[in-house]
């Protein structure tokens, strides 16, 4: 298995989708992958040390969703949820309540 082409590039911003950063670093160092852009790191805010020294890696501090349209949409959704709550309507985005672990 693993990474097969020197022209491959990887970009990810999916939280929780660990890219197996140690294996990714090896593939990048050996040029089995040309480059990687990572917005989310396994174990944030720490970044896998091997990724920090590679010239073919771009790391960003979890800001992929920080565009103005996205931030406006998030603010609107929060406002709409508050309005729904205070007017007795169900929330637009339902959050499951955490259940206590059995004793």
Protein Blocks (a to p, Z undefined) as FASTA:
>chain_A
ZZfbfkbccddfbehiaghlmlmmmmmmnopafbdcdfbdghiabdcfklmmpckbccde
hillmcfklmmmmmmmmmmmmmmmmnopacfbdcdddddddZZ
